[in-house]
Amino acid sequence: MTDYTTIKVEKKNGVDWLTLNRPDALNAIDTPMVTELRDYFGNLQEDRDTRIVVMQGAGKAFCAGLDIKASQAGRHEPPFGGGMGFQGYLAEVYIRMRRCPQPIISLIQGPACGGGFAFALASDIRIAGESARMNAAFIRIGLSACDMGASYFLPRLIGTSIASELMLTGRFIDAQRALRTNLVSEVVPDAELQNAAQSYINDMLTTSPMGLRLTKEGLNVSIDAAGLEAVMAIENRNQVLCSRTRDAKEGMQAFLEKRAPNYTGT
């Protein structure tokens, strides 16, 4: 799929700048957006050219969550979603975000609510603009706050106590508190979000392509591993895979010669 209408993908030097592009609706999630995000993240698994994804929202918001007006109006045919309709259809987006090998940096300005909050949580690095306000909005509209992976991601990022507070109340967490609780890596003026992302991008692009991908995979597995031996098993496997590449030899030679490595992805 290349004719996206609710998202925009701009490719620059190995980086995909993914923009949620419904600014008039605060980038709220509707069925076409889910279809496009499922397609985009699903294709990344076999994309060797894209090394990093930067996710952002057009206009004043990152993502205000579900487009309730569109949902109630029944504008679109309900998707099958593995037998769970829209619920399962949307949930697959977050699974594909974690499954794709590229690190995802989210740039959060304005509201990031409900499913939009979950987009940020499913990312690898979060940078907040000063205007950022995030919440598990599901519980404020008669639903459980345990939705779209929030109950999985949030306690692992900030601990059970604060996660429980946010999820049981639906309270907003602003940018500065998000920084204090380690939910985001830094807070910058909204206008500086893309510049802030660039420093992370620059550092990641100095790594080998396989090393970067397998580091994300290793972190994903280690978070839920049964113990040290299980973690070291995946570390050993990934390190052996990396060590057999030409890039590993180039990296070591470059270190000895005190120069920047020239990685080719092989």
Steps between C-alpha positions, in 0.01 A plus 500: 500500500649834395199730481473582870251771589493505883873461549800644318836326465806701402822305443830675573838327516381176656241668723123487451325809634151364564238769557147433620324731259147585618578835664142628483397205719809524727628191316229286656497135402244380246479181296691630194785614726516156660504333159788720388701458821456123485631504144791731577629321812434159348727577206792615715601145591639448147619859446880507509522867398302648789718497812303731732139621523405838644128520585333839541166672463405780261371821656445554871464140616690175495182290500178562693408131503197338342288715271180444697287703260607285205457186706147588609404612151591160359668651196702191419430130471607336828826309443532133595800556726563133569139457603509795742395772259661841532651407838719228353560696183654794686685283753702349217660841431676500839613142455651591164670805653679275746563226243663728241879501538542876460520716815204740524541852638176677591483881506209594724335838499156590631262218590600135478192323631374144508619324187724800426663461841550135413681601177750687716529211746565250220791710374860449606587861583261780591579871481238739636426852393416741779131482406479120528214358708447124510237279657341156492174651384316170459384499863345846457249374245363194680771255396791327669831685498667168419491541124731506198794371704488782757489259794805324356711799401430754774602300813819393325587859416411683822421234761176354628412772753490798263362285220214399729433862589482607137295205384251487786427873483555592135699802622722687260875493544672812370841525339698588812352221710550261210868594508525453878345153476726397208206468263679731255870555434484878487269799473559773244298789355250364248681671214822317590363145496642401163838651584503307827427177314791561266763442769357153570480429128862605449621267774292206376626546144857451622410140593490202268157422351487149645634612837226762529221260401615220727537740792131588475415131473719413798340766718151379403582142598693587816217700655290185532773238523480230767839589644865577436574183306209560263621857441856390438382236254344766277799730553739223398293416192479865390868566564604196296279619214653848516858378533477306175416807292741709296380800699638350822842459342479855365399634841798342673741609227367854516549502878862394462558759231324771702253589223125489444381159374350464155211258550330343199232290667676173410 
